[in-house]
Amino acid sequence: DAKTTQPTSMDCAEGRAANLPCNHSTISGNEYVYWYRQIHSQGPQYIIHGLKNNETNEMASLIITEDRKSSTLILPHATLRDTAVYYCIVRVDTNAGKSTFGDGTTLTVKP
Amino acid sequence: DADVTQTPRNRITKTGKRIMLECSQTKGHDRMYWYRQDPGLGLRLIYYSFDVKDINKGEISDGYSVSRQAQAKFSLSLESAIPNQTALYFCATSDPDRGADNEQFFGPGTRLTVL
């Protein structure tokens, strides 16, 4: 599976959009981009995934560049409860067993 | 009730002791996983199982063993615990029949301390 690079930490004001970047320059054509988050030592929680089209669900939006070498997770109106570590993972669709959770981005939402 | 449960939630033990961490799931998923997480770091895969008869080593399997007793149960054992196995351990499940939608569902974690 392709390796990802994320900033170590980011801050965001409450109510504003949080944009979390992820670089995956070695991504292969059959690899998806998945995002999870982990709130204070709880089990990680799935957020969203995509292949090449932008995706949106009730939690977030995922923007994938046309060359698929990077992506951005967008939390449209961040709340204090969104403070967490966010992990960007790249893998083929059936290969969850080899998902590599790197160090992720610690997002702190401030009042 | 939680879909993925782990027992115990917290455990303190001594070096050399045998420890078993248990994971149960009610999601009906074939695939189960064990991860460990060290402070400030991401998750590392220890073992994974694609079905009851299929067990695979992850990136850090040394010092650990697993048992898939049934589709719903996947146990992790530390045969002789050592202090650097002190960590937060997570169990997870996924359903390969969902294709790209097979996100992983994680348990609440077991905090293990080896003195």
Interface residues (C-beta under 8 A of the other chain):
Chain A: Y32 Y34 Y36 S41 Q42 G43 P44 Q45 Y46 H49 L51 Y87 D93 T94 A96 G97 K98 S99 T100 F101 G102 D103 G104
Chain B: V4 R31 Y33 Y35 G40 L41 G42 L43 R44 L45 Y48 F50 N56 G58 E59 L88 F90 A92 S94 P96 G99 A100 D101 N102 E103 Q104 F105 F106 G107 P108 G109 R111
